[in-house]
Amino acid sequence: MPTNTFTDLCRINVKGGDGGAGCMSFRREAFVPKGGPDGGDGGNGGSVILECDSQLSSLIDYRFKHHFKADRGTHGQGARRHGRDGEDMVLRVPLGTVVRELDPQTMEPAFDIADLTQPGQRVVVAPGGAGGKGNIHFVTSVRRAPAFAEKGEPAQEHWIELEMKLMADAALVGMPSVGKSSLIARLSAARPKIADYPFTTLVPNLGMVRAKSGMSFVVADVPGLIEGASEGRGLGHEFLRHIERTALILHVVDMTGGYEGRDPIADYRAINAELVAYASELAQRPQIVVANKCDMPGVEDAVALLGEEARKDGHPFFAVSAVTGKGLEELVTETAKQVSTLRQQIEVEAPLVDVSAEVEHRRQRRDRSITIKMESRGIWRVSGGAIERMVIQTDWENDEAVAYLQHRFERIGLDNKLAAEGCVPGDEVRILGYAFSFDGPEQEDEFAELVDDDDEDVALDVTIVDLDESSDAAQDSDSKGDE
């Protein structure tokens, strides 16, 4: 039994490469007994990048493999030798792929990351961790021989959802077994499976159609819909998504009523109702009504009634036969004309949009935000991507490194903000698995001359949340780090 090689929805876990650690080293050579610091920086980790590839037609590459990780950066070394950056991992996806972030708790889509619709378009979905700084960066007029360096930044790991929506000019839509596959086979070089039973087509098919005018357009054969498809009946949601991107709908109706002897007018109304229920904007989408199997005897009255109904709704109407070819030339001509008009309404040769910059900007905004929760009297929880990264990159076995971390807290205004919200000296401040005793805003210290661009970028977008004291018991299990 042949396997289905068409995949249009999948979830994958992506992780950038960790950053390499900075080096703590001092210059050592003949006749230079007290050389200065010369520790190199760690290399940045590689990023996981999605790239749009027009040669791909599905997400089959991610059907069985779900975990992807970029290379890590190497550690810095003495003599100012910096670590090598990790290589990026580029994952190729088809045109029309929507990328969504998944909530780590519920595994439900949280927000859209990007919509990749142009060949070569890229988006970073898992940035690599920054390499730690060597001790050459921590020299001041007071501290001439800093004996510490930063650890590398661990990279982000998370789950994302990839959803492919076909990029076609027109979509053949209708009930099962109305002859959509026969139409696309007759109009184009596509060769879908054709049989006389419902749901013969299980995956969408694309075909290129060329009109006599020389214009060509892409038509999609979408598997049959049934009443209730917008609510997920049958495989409704699996196929309705592919209609969203098409500029024109070719609504195919079986004039014979099929094996069930259905009413063509009722079928026409039912499919339109499902389109509207799934996405209200589909009601405004240009539509051509196609009465198929008009070569069969006894369908003349039904064709006339459907034509009247379609024109009443403002839709062009064509009576055709996929078997004899009746009316197909006129249908192709009208479809090509409407597609041309619709294309002119859009900027045909739109410049390639680099979505990575916008996505990275949104990520940095989320990363810089800091949340302060008062877990109980005298105990405060501080969380946020940037501030947690500072803690992770600190060498807790080194007193100088811990002192520098306290200096960084002062630079971003965390101590002042805690004090303004009611945190007093002696209160406990928790970040990740570490606990600190709050001493209040610090005065001038030996690190005051250091300028850290990363710290300057951390804007305090603080949210204060008061929790019940009952949460204290759950938090008491957190481990405490040595100051």
Disulfide bonds with the S-S distance in Angstrom:
none
